[in-house]
Amino acid sequence: MPRYYVPNSRTTLDLPDGQLLGRIRWGWVEGLLSPGPPPTFKQCDWPWRDRPYSPSSTLTFCRAGCLVCCAASLACWAGYDVDPLVFAEAIAERGAFDGAYLQHPTAVTLAYPRLGWHQVGEAAYWSPRYGCHESSYIDWRERPVDLDLLRSLLAHQPVVVEVDYDPLDPDVDQHFVLAAEYVPDPEGGLNDDLRVMDPMAGMTSVLSYFNPAWLNDWMRRNEITKVMRALTGARVWEVAREPEEILPYTDVVDQMPVNQHPTEPVAWWIRTPDQITGITVHHTMSHDAQATARYCIDVKGRPSIQYHFWVTRDGKPYLCAPLSWGMWHDHCGHENRHVSVGLAGRLHENRPPEVQLQGAARIVAWLMDRYDVALPQVQGHNDRYAGTICPGWDDVDWRGDFYTALNRELG
């Protein structure tokens, strides 16, 4: 079977027998690949919408956070477990911002080394149209886009590009989107397109930033396509393509309901990876993650489901909420430092099958290695709070079986 490389955090692997393995991150895999788009981070979404993205400015994500959201989406695509808040905090610590401006893009590389930045003057990308080398900062405001250069970049990764937010007026109102896929005109003409992750609109066409009045004789004579006219620049953080790991779970975060107006608490605490200190095992009392999420939102008024991982009865782990969310789940406060792992079912009545124990042990072992969690900090909900029987392992005697499976995974 052919061997394929996956430079992508949102990729599905279709096995020859039709079985869907799920989303994986960096690594060498065997099979047939169907690359997906970068994750959508809208700048006016909870929980970051009203938060300043720079510590030296009062401008919020919703007001002016388009570039930070695009770069965070690219980082996530490259394999980093981030959202815009985590990303902005990490690059701010390395001096990215002057006031409201991301003035020092090399700080992104310091925080996330797989995102390389080539300074002005570095001969990084050859531009066939203009016969010169471009750096990571590309200005197309006074000249058409080099479409060959753009397409060569998109063959490897998404690219942050600049557009005019209000193309109907004469000045450039700077806005950033993350270009994911070039779509040529099927007739070979000027009506091409670019699929983009727009922090204002989600996955959409870049042609919403194209003024129809621009399509004139000058464009036709010079074969300037709509995409070549719509973009005003690019910011190219080059994604390194060395292999890393394949993540042992399926990411369904984008499919889970989220409460945009929670009452308890107002928002989950956003934590950094080094603030994760433990893992708490639960049973979910249900086999339906979507229904459980709706119960948490509609009945309890919470922001989302209370489990980071949901392990099905057949042992498949699903990531249901970002690990950066320090959610309420084990009576350890609203600035929670534990990862919540929920085994599906009413496991105070029925013991989990062996395959479910193995699946839970495998994801817990991976979390222990990723976040340097010691074995004594892997506990059941009832170990942290005596007022519950969750996860039910003392009622039907499967505590020992879980730790046996975990120790087997730890070697």
N, C-alpha and C positions, 0 to 999 in steps of 0.2 A: 504494500500500500504506500502511496506517496507520503512524504513527510513535509508538513507545512509549518511556517512560523506565524505566530499570532502577535503582532504589535498592537494590542487592542484590548481594552478592558470591557468591551461590550460585544462579545463575539459568541456565536453559537457554533457548535460542532455537530454536523449531521453525519452520523456514522453510516457505513454502507448498508446496514440492515434497516435504516430508517429511524433508529433510536435517537432521540434528542438528548445530548449530554448536558446542555445548558450553557450559561454564560461563564466564560473563563477569562483569566487575565494573561499576563505575559508567559510565554513558554513555548517549547517545541511540542507539537501534538501530531498525531497521525489521524488523517481523516479529510473531510471536505469542509471548507470554511465558508461561512456566510457573514462577512463583517457587518456590524451594525453601526448606527450613528453614535456620536458622542452623547452623553447624558444631557438632558435639558435642565438648565438652572435659570429660572426666570428671576430677574432682579427684584421684582415686587412680590415675590412669594414669601410666606412665613417659613422659617423664623428670622430671616435676615432683612426683610424688606425695610424696616424702620431703624436698622442699626447702621452707624457709620462704618464704612469699609476701611477708612484710614484713621489712625489714632491722632493725626494732626489736621483733621478736617471734620466738620459737622455734616457734610454731605452723606446721605444714606445710600444704601444699595439701590433702593427704588428710584432715587433721584438721579444717580450718576454711576451706578456700579456695573455698567455693561462690560467694560474691559476685564474687570476682576472676575465676573461670572463666566466670561468666555475662557479666560485662562484657567479657571478652576475646572471647567468642563473638560478642557484639554488635558489637565493633570489627571483627572479621573479616568479619561480615555487611555492615558498612558499607564494606568495601573495603580495610581495613588488613591487611597481611601480618604477622600476629602469632599467637603461641600464648600460653598463660597465663604462661609464664616471661618472655617478652619484654615482654608487657603489664605484668606486675607490676613489673618493673624500671623500665620507662619512667614509670609513674605514681609509683613510689617516689621517683625522682629529682626529682619536682615536688611532693613533700611530701604524698602522699595518705594516709599511714598515721600514726596515733597508736597505738603498740603493735601489737596484732593487728587493730585496727579501721580500715576504710577511712573515716576520719573526715572527709576533705576531698574530696568527689566532684568539685569543680571542677578538681582536679589531673588528672582523666581528660581533661577538655576541653583543658587545657594541653598534654598529651601527644598527644591525638588530637582536633584541632579540629572534626572532623565530628560529635563526640559532645557536644552542648550540654547544660549543666546549668543549671536555673533554681532559684535560691536560695529558701529559705523567705521568703515575703512577695511574691515575684514572681507576678504574675497570668498564669500560663502556659497552664493547661488548664481549660476550663470544665467544671464538674461539674453536669449537669442534675439529678441526683438530690438534691443538697444545695444547689443554687442559689448556688454560690460558685466561685471560681477556686482551682485547686490548683497547687502548685509541683512540682518534680521529685521531692520527697520526699512520698509520699502514705501516710498512716496509716489503715488500715482495721481495726485491731484491735478497736475499740469500736463499729464501725458496719459494715453490709454494704457490699460493693464496689459502686461506681457502674458498673454493667455497660455503660451507654451510653458513658461515658468510656473504659472499658477497650477496648471494641470500636472506638471511633474511633481510639485509639492504635494498635491492632493492624492497622488498615487501612493503616498506613504502614510499620510496622516491628515487630520483636520488642520485648518489654518485660520488664525484670527485675522479678519479683514475689516477694513474701515469703510463705512458708507456714509452718505449724507442723509441724516434722519429726516430732513424736510427738503426733498429735492426740488420742490416747487419754487423756493426762493433762491436768490443768486449766490448766497454765501454757503459754506459747508458747515452744517450742524453735525459735529462729529458723533458717530455712533459705531459701536463694534459688534460684530456677529462672528460666529464660528462656522467657517465654510466646511462642509462635509463631503459634498459630491457635486461634480460638474456635470451638467446635462446639455449636450450639444444640440443644436437645431437639427431635427431629423431631415430637414430639407437642405441642409448645408448652408443656410443663410445666417442672418444676424439674430435670430430669435432663440439664442441659447439661454441657459438658466443655471442657477447655483442653489443647491439645497443648503440651507444654513440653520444652525441653532441660534435663534435670535433671543437674547435675554428679555426682550419685551413681548415677543409673540410665540416663542417655542419653535419647533421645527417648521420651516416655511420656505418660501422662495425669496431670493434676494431682489427679485424684480419689484417688490413693494417699495424699493428705494430707487426705482428707475422712473424718470420723468418722461412720459410718452412724447413730449415736445422735443426731446433730444434726438429722436429717430428722424434724422433729416438727410439731405443729400450728402453732407460731409461724411456722415457715418457710412452711408452706402458706398460712396466713392472710395473711401479708405478701408472698407471692410472692417469697421469697428463694430463688434457685436454689443448686445445689450449689457452683458456682464463686464466687458472691457470698459464700458462707459459708466456703469453703476458703482464700481469700486473706486475708492480714493486712496487706498493704501493697504498695507499688510504689516502684521507684527508676527514674525515667524520664530516661535520657540520650537526648535528642532527636537523631535522625540527620538531619544536613543533607542536603537533596535536590538540591543543585546537581550537574550532571553532571561527571564526570571522564573517565577513560579506559576503553577496552575492552581487557582484557588479552589478549595474543596467544597464549594457550595454553589447554588443557583441564586443569582441576585434578582429579587422580585420587588425591590423597593419602589420602583416606578409604577408598579401595578397595585400597590396598597393604598387604601383611602387615607387621607390626612385631613385633620380638622383645622381649617384656617382660622377658626375663632374659638379656641379651647377656653374652658372655664377653670379647669383644674389640671395642672397649673397653667399659667398663661402661656408658657413655652417650656419645652424640655431644655435642660442645661446643656450647653454645647461644650464638650470636653476635648482635650487633645489626647493623642495616643498614649503619652506618658502618664496620663491621669487614670488610665484603666489599671486597676489593681486586683480585680477578682472576677470570678465567674459564678453565677447563681443558676442552679438547675431548678426548673419548674415543670409541672404538668399543666396543660392548657385547658383541660376540661372540655375540649372540643377537637374535632378533626377538620375544621374549616377556618383557615387563617383569615379569610376575608370577613366572615361573619364575626369572628372575634375582634377584628379591628373595628368593625361597625359598632359592636357592643361597647368597646372602650371609648369610642367617640360619642355615640348617641346617648348611652346610658350614664357613663361616668364623666363625660365632658372632657376627656383627655385629648392630647394632640394627635395620638396615633395608637397603633397596637403597642402593647407593653413588652413584646418579645423581640429582641434583635434577631434571634434565630428560631425557626420553627422546624422541628425534626418530625417528619411524618412517620406513620406506623411502619412503612417499608424502609425507613432509615435514611431518607433523603433530606439533607439540611437546606433550608431556604433562608436567605438574608431578607428580612422583612422591614428593617429600619436601619439607618446608618449607624455605625458603631460610634460615631461622634456624638450621638444623642445619649446624654446621661439620664435615661428615663426612670420614672418611678416604677418599681416592680418588686422589690424585696424588703420594704420597710426600712431602707437605709438612707432615706432622705431624698430631696429633690435635686441634690447635686451628687447623683449616683455615680460611683466609680466601678460598677460591676457590669459585665456583659450578661444579658438575660438569654438563657437557652431554654426554650420550651419544648418538651416532648408532647406530641399530640395525644390526647386521650384523657380518660378519667383513671389515672394510674394509682389512685388509692383504692380502686375496686379491682382492677385487672393489671397484672404485671405486664410491662412492655415486652414485646417479642425481642428475641436476641438481635435481629437485624436492626431494630430501632435503638437498642442499647449501643450497638456497634457504631451506628451513624452518629449518635449523640457523643460518644466517646471520641470519635474521630475529629469532630468539629471542636470539641473542648480541648483536645490535645493540640490542635492547630492554633487555637487562641492562646493557650499557655505559652507556646513557643513564640508566637508573634508579639505578645505583649508582656513576656517575661513574668507570667503569673505562676507562683509557687503552688504546689499541690494542696497545702492546707487552706489556700484561698479559693479552692473549688468546693463550693458548699451547696446544699439544698436550701430552698427558701426557708424551711422550718429550722435550719441551723442558725439562720440569721434572725429569725423572728419566731418565738415559741408559740405564737397564737394561731399558727396555720399548720395543716397537715401536708401542704404542698412541699415536694412533688409527689407525695404519696408513697415514697419508698419504704417508710417504716410501717405502713399499714399492711402491705402485702409483701414485704421483705424482698426488695430488689436493690437496696442501697449497696450491698456487697457486690452484687452482679455488675452494677454500674462501675464501681471503682476497679473491679477486676478487668473489665473491658478497657477502662481508661489506662490502667497500668500496662496493659498489653500494647496499646497504641503508643505509649511513651517509651516502650522498649525496656 
